[in-house]
C-alpha cells in the first residue's frame, strides 16, 4: 500500500517544504532549509524544485539527493516546525533555532546577519 503526502505551504513566500529536499535523506528536518550538502542553507533553485539535485551542484560538498522512504516516518515526524522559530527582520523568512538555541550566522533566505542577543537586535 502506498501513501500520498500533501503539503500545502503555498501561502508562504519561501515554502516550508521543498518538493526535492523534503524527500531527501540528507535534509535536516529540524533546521528548515539546511542539509548535509548545504549546512548554511539549500540554494533556492533546489529548494523550489527548479533543480532536482541528482547531479553535482556548486557547493554541495559531493553530496546529492538520495531519496528517503517516507513510510519510515510516522505522520507528523517529517518536520517539527512551528516550535521555536525566528523571523528574519529583513526578509521575513522563518528560521528554526538549533537544538542548542542558536541561530545560523546568516539568514538562509537573504543572507542578513542574524541577531545574537538583545544588544544586536536593538542596533
Secondary structure, DSSP 4 states (H G I P E B T S, - for coil): ---------TTSSS-SS-TTGGGBTTB-TTSSS-BSS-TT---HHHHTTSS--SS--TTSTT----B--GGGS-TT-S---SSSEEE-TTT--EEEPPTTS---SB-TTT-PBPP-SHHHHH-
